[in-house]
Structure formats: C-alpha cells, structure tokens
C-alpha cells in the first residue's frame, strides 16, 4: 500500500484546486501534483465535510469514533474474562465437585 500523503501537502493541493483559474480542471491540477484525480476529489469532499459545508463525518469525529470502538472492544473483552472467571469460581465452590471441604 502506498504511503499516505502528508497533511500539509493535501491541504496545499486542495487550496490550489479551490483557487484554480476558470478553465483549469481538477484533473489537470491532480496531474501537476502527481496524484490521482479521484484522490484529489476525495480530498476536496473531505475538506468540505471538515468545514461543515457538506454533511458527513469529519476527521475529528472519525478519530473519536475509532477510539470509542477500540474502548468498547476492550471493555467487551474484559467483560468476557470476568464472566468466565465467575463461572469457573462458582463451579469450584460447588460441594462434591473437587472441593476438599466436607
């Protein structure tokens, strides 16, 4: 997988694409900067979302969602460990099932 472009580079290309002269296409700007035209279109769309011009999930919200999902997954794993430990300990304390107590 190719390395992602630095954020500063993306911001510069988006700025140039927005401030382009009439008659200059996004495809030409993408070619000049050495990026695929669809990549530049995605960057433009994401910039509009981040600025609140277009509806969607901004980069900040996306990062928060990723962190929340990681935290939820960790909590679910911890819950499962506790559930198994409880089941194991309750089995060990049953009379006549390996217990040394009388």
PEJONOR-V792346 format. One record per residue. RES is the residue in one letter. BURIAL is + if it has 24 or more other C-alpha atoms within 12 Angstrom, else -. D_FIRST is the distance of its C-alpha to the first C-alpha in Angstrom with 2 decimals. Layout:
((RES,BURIAL,D_FIRST) (RES,BURIAL,D_FIRST))
//
This chain:
((X,-,0.00) (X,-,3.79) (X,-,6.55) (X,-,8.83) (X,-,12.08) (X,-,15.09) (X,-,17.50) (X,-,20.28) (X,-,18.55) (X,+,17.86) (X,-,21.48) (X,-,22.84) (X,+,21.25) (X,+,22.50) (X,-,25.88) (X,-,26.19) (X,+,25.34) (X,-,27.97) (X,-,30.54) (X,-,30.18) (X,-,33.40) (X,-,34.77) (X,-,33.60) (X,-,30.23) (X,-,27.45) (X,+,24.16) (X,-,22.61) (X,-,24.41) (X,+,23.25) (X,+,19.58) (X,-,20.18) (X,-,22.08) (X,-,19.32) (X,-,16.59) (X,+,14.69) (X,-,14.67) (X,-,17.92) (X,-,16.62) (X,-,14.42) (X,+,17.70) (X,-,19.68) (X,-,17.61) (X,+,18.16) (X,+,21.81) (X,+,22.25) (X,+,20.85) (X,+,23.17) (X,-,26.06) (X,-,25.40) (X,-,25.25) (X,-,28.51) (X,-,30.17) (X,-,30.79) (X,-,28.93) (X,-,28.89) (X,-,25.79) (X,-,24.05) (X,-,23.59) (X,-,20.97) (X,-,23.76) (X,-,24.76) (X,-,21.26) (X,-,21.01) (X,-,24.52) (X,-,23.75) (X,-,20.87) (X,-,23.32) (X,-,26.12) (X,-,24.27) (X,-,23.44) (X,-,27.12) (X,-,28.38) (X,-,26.49) (X,-,27.95) (X,-,31.38) (X,-,31.28) (X,-,30.53) (X,-,33.37) (X,-,35.62) (X,-,35.04) (X,-,35.92) (X,-,39.07) (X,-,40.00) (X,-,39.80) (X,-,41.73) (X,-,44.39) (X,-,44.78) (X,-,45.06) (X,-,47.59) (X,-,49.65) (X,-,49.94) (X,-,51.02) (X,-,53.84) (X,-,55.45) (X,-,58.93) (X,-,59.35) (X,-,55.63) (X,-,55.32) (X,-,56.88) (X,-,59.57) (X,-,61.51) (X,-,64.55))
//
